[in-house]
Amino acid sequence: MKAISEFEGVALAGGLSMRVRRSELLRIATAGSVDDGKSTLIGRLLHDSKSIFEDQLEHVVKTSERRGDGYVNLALLTDGLRAEREQGITIDVAYRYFATPRRKFIIADTPGHEQYTRNMVTGASTADLSIVLVDARKGVSEQTRRHAYIASLLRIPHLVVCVNKMDLVSYDEEVFYEILEEMTDWAARLSIPDITFIPISALNGDNVVERSDAMQWYGAAPLLWHLEHVVIAPDRNLADLRFPVQWVIRPMSEAHHDYRAYAGQIAGGVLRPGQEVVVLPGGQRTTIAAIDTHGGELAAAFPTMSVALRLADELDVSRGDMIVEAADQPTVSRELEAHVCWMSERPLAPGGRYAIKHTTRSARAIVDSIEHRVDVNTLDHQPADRLGLNEIGRVRLRISAPLVVDPYARNRATGSFILIDESTNDTVGAGMILDAAAD
């Protein structure tokens, strides 16, 4: 039994008390315009939280000296590609892992340039929190608004706006609050439930891990404290039971000759033995007999745990099926309407044919129509007959086999999909479901 002191909070779902351990994982995506300091901020977090090895720091020091930077360039901890170091920009998504006594973190350092919007969408697609950096000298830019919109589109529930390079504006309080007001007005047009503003200097470490003596006028906590304490348990959908089947477990051994279970990661809701469920898209009804893990049976399970379910009846269940609560079923559909972020140099156009991957189920999709393109700088809807690289639009799709879906706003796992070019096997589109016509 864990001591109560090891838990941070409680989230209730149908009577289940789900405590959040201090070791809970927080997925973070950084964003911002080119040279706003994303890589430097991550390097500062790693350095000041003592999450880098001595040989790593020594390599960064030597590389900084060789380049003639004049200071220890902590951005080199994340800018690993040669082209990134030469140009001083982030091109690909870099993932960095670190931990404090209170929490574990995965940071996706995503590119800031409009040319790499697809990379940002990829890195931010699973994030719990997004950090958007703003250069205090330049203020809110088109890229700042673009990244805030994409964070909203991806339904990232927590947004932190870090006004960076405050040292270059003499830590001026008025500069910070002008940016705060402008971003607040923009965020009011988006679906962002939680937004926090923090003035920082990533280069000097002000308000990153420790409070800044140079900004006494800012009375709130530094960035790391906020990241350690932001509550993400209520962000999980604990109301709608969704269990995509990934694998059928049949050991066929002497010890487990008759054992049959269905393995996967819980995408929503709370699983309990005795619960009445339906297997979709077939519609077979049964109850949960047991919930198995490597450590034994569980009395309950919730997102994002990976478990194996045993059902009370022998049914035809395979990879791609979804087990849901009988009284709360998603839509089974062959027609989808979705926002699609296009990631290929070959445009998306009506009549295009692609493979579609949704949870653990695969099928084929035909582009029926493009309703409009979204101008991410103004949020205006523009008529369009195709989507080019890095563009986002509303698209209608027809699917070769029924998919079990929810709107993305209700469940990020069951409301998202990717499109794949079957000739190259490249992922060319990321989709967020808006609506689906029931079969």
C-alpha positions as CSV (number, residue, x, y, z in Angstrom):
1,M,0.0,0.0,0.0
2,K,1.4,3.4,-1.0
3,A,1.5,6.1,1.5
4,I,-1.0,8.9,1.0
5,S,1.9,11.4,0.9
6,E,2.9,9.9,-2.4
7,F,-0.2,11.1,-4.1
8,E,-1.1,14.5,-5.4
9,G,-4.9,14.5,-6.0
10,V,-8.0,12.6,-6.5
11,A,-10.3,12.3,-9.6
12,L,-13.7,10.6,-9.2
13,A,-15.2,8.5,-12.0
14,G,-18.3,6.5,-11.3
15,G,-17.3,5.9,-7.7
16,L,-13.7,5.1,-8.6
17,S,-11.1,7.1,-6.6
18,M,-8.1,7.5,-8.9
19,R,-5.1,9.1,-7.2
20,V,-2.4,10.7,-9.1
21,R,1.1,9.6,-8.1
22,R,3.9,12.0,-7.9
23,S,5.7,10.0,-10.6
24,E,2.8,10.7,-13.0
25,L,4.0,11.4,-16.5
26,L,3.4,14.8,-18.1
27,R,3.8,15.1,-21.9
28,I,4.8,18.6,-23.0
29,A,5.1,20.1,-26.5
30,T,7.0,23.4,-27.0
31,A,6.2,25.8,-29.8
32,G,7.0,29.3,-30.9
33,S,8.5,31.3,-33.7
34,V,12.0,30.7,-35.0
35,D,14.6,31.9,-32.5
36,D,12.1,32.4,-29.6
37,G,14.3,30.1,-27.5
38,K,12.5,26.8,-27.3
39,S,15.6,24.7,-27.4
40,T,17.4,27.0,-24.9
41,L,14.5,26.7,-22.5
42,I,14.5,22.9,-22.6
43,G,18.2,22.9,-22.2
44,R,17.8,25.2,-19.2
45,L,15.2,22.9,-17.7
46,L,17.4,19.9,-18.1
47,H,20.5,21.7,-16.7
48,D,18.9,23.4,-13.7
49,S,16.9,20.3,-12.7
50,K,20.2,18.4,-12.8
51,S,18.9,16.0,-15.5
52,I,21.9,15.9,-17.8
53,F,25.1,13.9,-17.4
54,E,28.5,15.5,-16.9
55,D,29.8,14.2,-20.2
56,Q,26.8,15.8,-22.0
57,L,27.4,19.1,-20.4
58,E,31.1,18.9,-21.1
59,H,30.3,18.2,-24.8
60,V,28.0,21.2,-25.0
61,V,30.6,23.4,-23.3
62,K,33.3,22.4,-25.9
63,T,30.9,22.7,-28.8
64,S,29.9,26.2,-27.6
65,E,33.5,27.2,-27.4
66,R,34.3,25.8,-30.8
67,R,31.4,27.7,-32.4
68,G,32.4,30.9,-30.6
69,D,29.0,31.4,-29.0
70,G,30.5,33.2,-26.0
71,Y,28.3,31.3,-23.5
72,V,27.3,27.7,-22.7
73,N,24.7,27.2,-25.5
74,L,22.1,24.9,-23.8
75,A,20.1,24.7,-27.0
76,L,22.7,22.2,-28.2
77,L,21.2,19.7,-25.8
78,T,18.2,19.4,-28.1
79,D,19.3,20.6,-31.6
80,G,20.9,17.4,-32.5
81,L,20.8,17.6,-36.3
82,R,23.8,19.2,-38.0
83,A,21.5,21.5,-40.1
84,E,19.8,22.6,-36.9
85,R,23.2,23.6,-35.3
86,E,24.4,25.3,-38.4
87,Q,21.2,27.3,-39.0
88,G,20.3,27.8,-35.3
89,I,16.7,26.5,-35.8
90,T,14.8,23.4,-34.9
91,I,13.8,21.3,-37.9
92,D,12.7,17.9,-36.6
93,V,10.9,17.0,-33.4
94,A,13.4,16.2,-30.6
95,Y,12.1,14.3,-27.5
96,R,13.8,14.8,-24.2
97,Y,13.0,12.9,-21.0
98,F,13.7,14.1,-17.4
99,A,12.2,13.7,-13.9
100,T,12.0,15.5,-10.6
101,P,11.1,13.9,-7.3
102,R,7.5,15.0,-8.0
103,R,6.9,14.1,-11.6
104,K,8.2,12.5,-14.9
105,F,8.3,14.5,-18.1
106,I,8.6,14.0,-21.8
107,I,9.2,17.2,-23.8
108,A,8.7,17.4,-27.6
109,D,10.8,20.3,-28.9
110,T,8.8,21.1,-32.0
111,P,9.9,23.4,-34.9
112,G,8.7,27.0,-35.0
113,H,8.9,27.7,-38.7
114,E,5.6,27.5,-40.7
115,Q,7.4,25.1,-43.1
116,Y,7.5,22.5,-40.4
117,T,3.9,22.8,-39.2
118,R,3.5,19.0,-39.8
119,N,6.3,18.3,-37.4
120,M,4.7,20.4,-34.7
121,V,1.4,18.6,-35.2
122,T,3.1,15.3,-34.9
123,G,5.0,16.2,-31.7
124,A,2.0,17.9,-30.0
125,S,-0.6,15.2,-30.9
126,T,-0.2,13.4,-27.6
127,A,0.7,16.4,-25.3
128,D,-1.0,17.1,-22.1
129,L,0.4,20.7,-22.0
130,S,1.8,23.0,-24.6
131,I,4.4,25.7,-24.0
132,V,4.3,28.5,-26.5
133,L,7.2,30.9,-26.4
134,V,7.0,34.6,-27.3
135,D,10.0,36.8,-27.8
136,A,9.5,39.8,-25.4
137,R,11.2,42.1,-28.0
138,K,8.9,41.1,-30.9
139,G,5.6,40.4,-29.2
140,V,2.9,38.2,-30.5
141,S,3.6,37.1,-34.1
142,E,1.6,35.1,-36.7
143,Q,3.5,32.0,-35.7
144,T,2.5,32.5,-32.1
145,R,-1.2,32.7,-33.0
146,R,-0.7,29.7,-35.4
147,H,0.8,27.6,-32.6
148,A,-1.9,28.6,-30.1
149,Y,-4.6,27.6,-32.7
150,I,-2.9,24.3,-33.4
151,A,-2.8,23.6,-29.7
152,S,-6.5,24.4,-29.5
153,L,-7.2,22.3,-32.6
154,L,-5.4,19.3,-31.0
155,R,-7.4,19.8,-27.8
156,I,-4.3,20.2,-25.6
157,P,-6.0,21.1,-22.3
158,H,-3.2,23.2,-20.8
159,L,-1.3,26.1,-22.4
160,V,1.6,28.0,-20.9
161,V,2.7,31.1,-22.6
162,C,6.3,31.9,-21.7
163,V,7.3,35.4,-22.5
164,N,11.0,34.8,-23.1
165,K,14.1,37.1,-23.4
166,M,12.8,39.4,-20.7
167,D,16.5,40.2,-19.9
168,L,16.6,41.9,-23.3
169,V,13.8,44.3,-22.4
170,S,15.2,45.1,-19.0
171,Y,12.6,42.8,-17.3
172,D,10.0,45.4,-18.1
173,E,6.6,44.6,-16.5
174,E,4.6,46.5,-19.0
175,V,6.0,44.5,-21.9
176,F,4.9,41.3,-20.3
177,Y,1.4,42.5,-19.6
178,E,0.9,43.9,-23.1
179,I,1.7,40.5,-24.5
180,L,-0.5,38.9,-21.9
181,E,-3.5,41.0,-23.0
182,E,-2.9,40.4,-26.7
183,M,-2.7,36.6,-26.2
184,T,-5.7,36.6,-23.9
185,D,-7.8,38.2,-26.6
186,W,-6.6,35.7,-29.2
187,A,-7.1,32.7,-26.9
188,A,-10.7,33.9,-26.3
189,R,-11.4,32.8,-29.9
190,L,-10.0,29.4,-29.3
191,S,-10.9,26.3,-27.2
192,I,-8.3,26.5,-24.5
193,P,-9.6,25.7,-21.1
194,D,-6.5,26.6,-19.1
195,I,-3.9,29.2,-20.0
196,T,-1.0,30.5,-17.8
197,F,1.5,33.3,-18.5
198,I,5.1,33.3,-17.2
199,P,7.8,35.9,-17.9
200,I,11.2,34.1,-18.3
201,S,14.8,34.4,-19.5
202,A,15.7,30.9,-20.7
203,L,19.3,32.0,-21.3
204,N,19.8,33.3,-17.7
205,G,17.4,30.9,-16.0
206,D,15.0,33.6,-14.7
207,N,11.6,32.0,-13.6
208,V,12.5,28.7,-15.2
209,V,13.4,26.5,-12.2
210,E,13.9,29.2,-9.6
211,R,12.1,32.5,-9.0
212,S,13.7,35.5,-10.6
213,D,15.1,38.3,-8.4
214,A,15.0,40.6,-11.4
215,M,11.1,40.2,-11.7
216,Q,9.9,40.7,-8.2
217,W,6.7,42.2,-9.7
218,Y,5.7,38.6,-10.9
219,G,4.3,37.0,-7.9
220,A,3.4,33.5,-9.2
221,A,5.5,30.3,-9.4
222,P,8.3,29.6,-11.9
223,L,7.8,27.3,-14.9
224,L,9.1,24.0,-13.4
225,W,6.8,24.4,-10.3
226,H,3.8,24.9,-12.6
227,L,4.8,21.8,-14.6
228,E,5.1,19.7,-11.5
229,H,1.8,20.7,-10.1
230,V,-0.6,21.1,-13.1
231,V,-3.4,18.5,-12.6
232,I,-4.0,16.4,-15.7
233,A,-6.1,13.4,-14.3
234,P,-9.4,15.2,-14.9
235,D,-8.4,15.6,-18.6
236,R,-8.8,11.9,-19.2
237,N,-12.3,10.9,-20.5
238,L,-13.4,8.7,-17.6
239,A,-17.1,8.7,-18.6
240,D,-17.1,6.8,-21.9
241,L,-15.6,3.3,-21.9
242,R,-13.4,2.7,-24.9
243,F,-11.1,-0.3,-25.3
244,P,-9.6,-0.8,-28.8
245,V,-8.5,-4.4,-29.1
246,Q,-4.8,-4.6,-30.1
247,W,-4.1,-8.3,-29.6
248,V,-5.8,-11.6,-28.9
249,I,-3.9,-13.6,-26.2
250,R,-4.1,-17.4,-26.6
251,P,-1.1,-19.1,-25.0
252,M,-2.3,-22.7,-25.8
253,S,0.0,-23.9,-23.1
254,E,-0.6,-26.7,-20.6
255,A,-1.0,-24.2,-17.7
256,H,-3.3,-21.9,-19.7
257,H,-4.9,-24.2,-22.3
258,D,-8.3,-22.5,-22.3
259,Y,-7.1,-18.9,-21.6
260,R,-8.4,-16.2,-24.0
261,A,-8.0,-12.5,-23.4
262,Y,-8.0,-9.3,-25.4
263,A,-5.1,-6.9,-24.9
264,G,-5.0,-3.2,-25.5
265,Q,-4.7,0.3,-24.0
266,I,-7.7,1.9,-22.4
267,A,-8.8,4.9,-24.4
268,G,-11.6,6.1,-22.1
269,G,-13.8,5.2,-19.2
270,V,-13.3,2.8,-16.3
271,L,-13.3,-1.0,-16.7
272,R,-14.7,-3.2,-13.9
273,P,-15.4,-7.0,-13.7
274,G,-19.1,-7.7,-14.2
275,Q,-19.6,-4.6,-16.4
276,E,-22.0,-5.2,-19.4
277,V,-20.2,-4.4,-22.6
278,V,-20.7,-4.5,-26.4
279,V,-18.0,-5.5,-29.0
280,L,-18.2,-3.1,-32.0
281,P,-18.7,-3.0,-34.9
282,G,-20.3,-6.5,-34.6
283,G,-22.6,-5.6,-31.7
284,Q,-22.1,-8.8,-29.6
285,R,-23.1,-8.3,-25.9
286,T,-21.3,-9.8,-22.9
287,T,-19.8,-8.9,-19.6
288,I,-16.2,-8.4,-18.4
289,A,-15.1,-11.5,-16.5
290,A,-11.7,-10.3,-15.3
291,I,-9.1,-7.6,-15.9
292,D,-5.5,-9.1,-16.1
293,T,-2.1,-7.5,-15.9
294,H,1.4,-8.9,-15.4
295,G,1.0,-8.3,-11.7
296,G,-2.4,-10.1,-11.4
297,E,-6.1,-9.2,-11.6
298,L,-7.4,-5.7,-11.1
299,A,-10.7,-4.5,-9.5
300,A,-10.8,-1.6,-11.9
301,A,-8.7,0.0,-14.7
302,F,-8.7,3.4,-16.4
303,P,-6.9,5.4,-19.1
304,T,-4.1,5.0,-20.2
305,M,-3.4,1.6,-18.6
306,S,-2.6,-1.4,-20.8
307,V,-4.5,-4.5,-19.7
308,A,-6.0,-7.8,-20.9
309,L,-9.7,-8.4,-20.7
310,R,-11.4,-11.7,-20.3
311,L,-15.0,-11.8,-21.4
312,A,-17.8,-14.0,-19.9
313,D,-18.7,-15.4,-23.3
314,E,-16.7,-16.8,-26.2
315,L,-17.1,-14.3,-29.0
316,D,-15.5,-13.6,-32.3
317,V,-13.2,-10.6,-31.3
318,S,-10.1,-9.6,-33.1
319,R,-7.7,-6.7,-33.6
320,G,-9.5,-3.6,-34.6
321,D,-12.7,-4.3,-32.7
322,M,-13.6,-2.0,-29.8
323,I,-15.1,-3.0,-26.5
324,V,-17.5,-0.3,-25.1
325,E,-20.1,0.0,-22.4
326,A,-23.5,-1.3,-23.5
327,A,-25.3,1.8,-22.3
328,D,-22.9,4.3,-23.8
329,Q,-21.9,3.4,-27.4
330,P,-19.9,5.5,-29.9
331,T,-20.8,5.9,-33.5
332,V,-20.1,3.2,-36.0
333,S,-19.6,4.9,-39.4
334,R,-18.3,4.7,-42.9
335,E,-18.6,8.5,-43.5
336,L,-16.5,11.0,-41.6
337,E,-16.1,14.8,-41.5
338,A,-12.8,15.9,-40.0
339,H,-10.2,18.6,-39.7
340,V,-7.1,17.3,-41.6
341,C,-3.6,18.6,-41.3
342,W,-1.9,17.8,-44.6
343,M,1.7,16.6,-44.4
344,S,2.6,15.8,-48.0
345,E,4.0,17.8,-50.8
346,R,1.5,16.1,-53.1
347,P,-1.8,17.9,-52.4
348,L,-5.0,16.4,-51.0
349,A,-7.8,16.6,-53.5
350,P,-11.3,15.1,-53.9
351,G,-11.1,11.5,-55.2
352,G,-7.8,10.8,-53.5
353,R,-7.5,7.3,-52.1
354,Y,-5.5,6.5,-48.9
355,A,-5.2,3.9,-46.2
356,I,-6.7,5.1,-42.9
357,K,-5.5,4.1,-39.4
358,H,-7.9,4.7,-36.6
359,T,-7.0,3.3,-33.1
360,T,-6.1,-0.3,-33.9
361,R,-8.3,-0.6,-37.0
362,S,-7.2,-0.1,-40.6
363,A,-9.2,0.5,-43.7
364,R,-9.2,2.5,-46.9
365,A,-10.6,6.0,-47.4
366,I,-11.7,8.1,-50.4
367,V,-11.7,11.9,-50.2
368,D,-15.3,12.9,-50.9
369,S,-14.9,16.7,-50.7
370,I,-13.0,19.5,-49.1
371,E,-15.4,21.9,-47.3
372,H,-12.9,24.7,-46.7
373,R,-9.4,25.6,-45.7
374,V,-8.6,27.3,-42.4
375,D,-6.5,30.4,-42.4
376,V,-4.7,29.7,-39.1
377,N,-3.7,33.3,-38.8
378,T,-7.2,34.7,-38.9
379,L,-9.3,31.6,-38.3
380,D,-11.3,32.5,-41.5
381,H,-12.7,29.6,-43.6
382,Q,-11.6,29.9,-47.2
383,P,-13.1,27.9,-50.2
384,A,-10.6,25.3,-51.4
385,D,-10.5,22.4,-53.9
386,R,-7.3,21.0,-52.4
387,L,-5.0,21.1,-49.4
388,G,-1.3,21.8,-49.8
389,L,1.6,20.9,-47.5
390,N,1.1,22.1,-43.9
391,E,-2.5,23.3,-44.6
392,I,-5.5,22.5,-42.4
393,G,-9.0,22.0,-43.7
394,R,-12.4,20.4,-43.2
395,V,-12.7,17.2,-45.3
396,R,-15.3,14.6,-45.9
397,L,-14.2,11.0,-46.2
398,R,-15.8,7.7,-47.2
399,I,-14.4,4.6,-45.5
400,S,-14.3,1.0,-46.9
401,A,-15.1,-0.6,-43.5
402,P,-17.0,0.7,-40.5
403,L,-14.9,2.6,-37.9
404,V,-15.9,3.0,-34.2
405,V,-15.5,6.7,-33.6
406,D,-16.2,9.6,-31.2
407,P,-15.8,13.4,-32.0
408,Y,-12.2,14.4,-31.3
409,A,-13.5,17.0,-28.8
410,R,-15.0,14.1,-26.7
411,N,-12.1,11.6,-26.9
412,R,-8.7,12.4,-28.5
413,A,-7.8,8.7,-28.9
414,T,-11.0,7.5,-30.7
415,G,-11.5,10.8,-32.5
416,S,-8.2,10.9,-34.4
417,F,-6.8,9.1,-37.3
418,I,-3.9,9.2,-39.8
419,L,-4.0,8.9,-43.6
420,I,-1.3,6.8,-45.3
421,D,-0.1,6.9,-48.9
422,E,-0.1,3.2,-49.8
423,S,2.4,3.7,-52.7
424,T,5.1,5.1,-50.4
425,N,3.8,4.0,-46.9
426,D,4.2,7.7,-45.8
427,T,1.9,9.2,-43.3
428,V,0.4,12.1,-45.3
429,G,-2.4,13.4,-43.1
430,A,-3.5,13.7,-39.5
431,G,-7.3,13.9,-38.9
432,M,-9.5,15.1,-36.0
433,I,-13.1,13.9,-36.3
434,L,-15.8,16.5,-36.1
435,D,-18.9,14.4,-37.1
436,A,-19.8,10.9,-38.4
437,A,-22.8,9.5,-40.1
438,A,-24.1,6.4,-38.3
439,D,-24.4,3.2,-40.4
